[in-house]
Amino acid sequence: MLEITVYTVPNCADCEAVGRLLTSQGAAFTEKNVREDAAALAGNP
């Protein structure tokens, strides 16, 4: 199965819109806030 990871920052309207779209389509995804997760910012899962 496809793994979806959405990299976000706080107060990002586009990030929130992507999350809403994926949720409305029933897609499971992981959200990573790059401001709080240094590994995500570096591109490491």
C-alpha positions as CSV (number, residue, x, y, z in Angstrom):
1,M,0.0,0.0,0.0
2,L,1.1,3.5,-0.7
3,E,2.5,5.5,2.2
4,I,1.6,9.2,2.2
5,T,3.6,11.7,4.3
6,V,2.6,15.3,4.4
7,Y,5.3,17.7,5.5
8,T,3.7,20.8,7.2
9,V,4.4,24.0,9.0
10,P,2.2,25.8,11.5
11,N,-0.5,28.0,10.1
12,C,-0.1,26.8,6.5
13,A,-3.4,27.0,4.6
14,D,-2.1,24.8,1.8
15,C,-0.9,22.2,4.2
16,E,-4.3,22.2,5.9
17,A,-6.1,21.9,2.6
18,V,-4.0,18.9,1.6
19,G,-4.9,17.2,4.9
20,R,-8.6,17.9,4.4
21,L,-8.5,16.6,0.8
22,L,-6.7,13.4,1.8
23,T,-9.1,12.9,4.7
24,S,-12.2,13.5,2.6
25,Q,-10.9,10.9,0.1
26,G,-10.3,8.4,2.9
27,A,-6.6,8.3,2.4
28,A,-4.4,7.4,5.4
29,F,-1.4,9.8,5.8
30,T,1.2,10.8,8.3
31,E,1.7,14.5,9.0
32,K,5.2,15.7,10.0
33,N,5.6,19.3,11.2
34,V,9.1,20.3,9.9
35,R,9.3,23.1,12.5
36,E,9.0,20.6,15.4
37,D,10.7,17.6,13.8
38,A,14.4,18.2,12.8
39,A,14.6,14.8,11.1
40,A,11.6,15.6,8.9
41,L,13.1,18.9,7.9
42,A,16.3,17.1,6.9
43,G,14.2,14.7,4.7
44,N,14.7,11.7,7.0
45,P,11.6,9.8,7.8
